[in-house]
Amino acid sequence: MAYLMDGQRRALLINKKAVRATIRLEGISGGVASVVEVDEASAEPGFAPPVARVISVGGELSLGPFAVAVLSDLVGVSGPVDD
């Protein structure tokens, strides 16, 4: 889901699967993702702190099982985004 916040284009991504997924974002050539995902090695897997991940020049981002990511500082974004 794409949205505008403080004049910046951002997006929310959710991995609803129990397996790792690599997402390719068409038209994106960089940015940052704040990611919260299940830490399967933790005694309390639902309470892992958010981590920052860099979106690759090819627009790829890897998300763990049931991860939620907020993308910001997107590079290469074009086209309309509704408020």
VENRAFEN-V474987 format. One record per helix or strand of 3 or more residues. SS is the DSSP state (a for helix, b for strand). FROM is the first residue (numbers start at 0). LEN is the number of residues. If there is no record, write none. Layout:
ss/from/len
SS/FROM/LEN
SS/FROM/LEN
//
This chain:
ss/from/len
b/1/4
b/7/7
b/20/4
b/30/6
a/44/3
b/50/5
b/59/4
b/67/5
//
